[in-house]
Amino acid sequence: MAGTRGAGWDPLFSRYFAFSTLSSLGYRTRVSLSNASDGTGTGEPVRLRISVHGPDGRRLLAARECGVLEPGRYWMLDDVEAFAAHEGVDVKGAGGELLGLLHQTPLSHENRSDIATSDVSRWVGLGDDFVEYVDRETGATGGVFYQCPPLNDARVGEVWVTVCQSPKVVFDDGCDPFVLLLHVSTDSSWRATGTMDMTLFAARGEPIGRGAVTVPAFSSRVVALRTLLSASGHRGNATLIGISTGAVLVPFTFVRDRHSGAVAIDHTMPPANYHSAWADKTRRQAWAVDLLQRAREGRR
């Protein structure tokens, strides 16, 4: 990211953590983080706030104060749904999953309009945050660590593409695979709708199902991958290829054990880790469009 002053960066997004609930599957949501700025030699407290958006992207809860976290300290919210309900959000009547944003604003960034993108970049790299899903009946859990860099923001890019490549899909009698998609932006005026085309390939590379899901800005969607199968009785491993060419959608694949409720969840590595075209915006878009066409036609 280029470090330019006067970018008008919203301090709520100097560092942030976007996450989704999984209420439709019977889980409550736990989030936790640490202020790792003490390891930089310039440790600084951060102000914590949480905002919540509904399935249609509408903001249901403006940023609510959760305190100040000192350098080197750890913070956890054990029940996001209970917190939101206490703040007046109709969690049960939302009609789908909630998208939460955990804002972590360095105190030196507050009430400023001249935050450089380079300052934001420094804070993004200070460790991962954690979301965990707890089965309300069994107490079984599953979670994942990740970072949230600037996304869907013209100040840091002009090409908004997602490629999800996950070989971790398992169809078995005792478990069900899902994909969870988050659509968030560090530009509060972002209103694009993201669509991810998804194709499932069996272990030998043959296509076994496909479908698409639309995700409004500032919302999330969970998709049961069994619903995409062309033959509902398929068993075994599979690879999910998902492509979005109009917006960045943050993808997570997970497998849920039907008996215990335990969840094995992971994010896929960014394509920059396995495709040389990613650094070139023109090649990136062309590759994504070609890959989308191949996936739709069942070609590898």
Secondary structure, DSSP 4 states (H G I P E B T S, - for coil): ----TT----GGGSSEEEEE--GGGTEEEEEEEE-GGGGGTS---EEEEEEEE-TTS-EEEEEEEEEEE-TT-EEEES-HHHHHHHTT--STTSSSPPEEEEEEEEGGGTT-S---HHHHHHHHTS--EEEEEEETTT--EEEEEE-----S-TTT-S---EEEEEEEEEEBTTEEEEEEEEE--SSTT--PEEEEEEEEEETTS-EEEEEEEEEETTEEEEEEGGGGBSSTT--EEEEEEEEESSS--EEEEEEEETTT--EEEEEPPPGGGT-GGGGSHHHHHHHHHHHHHHHHHT--
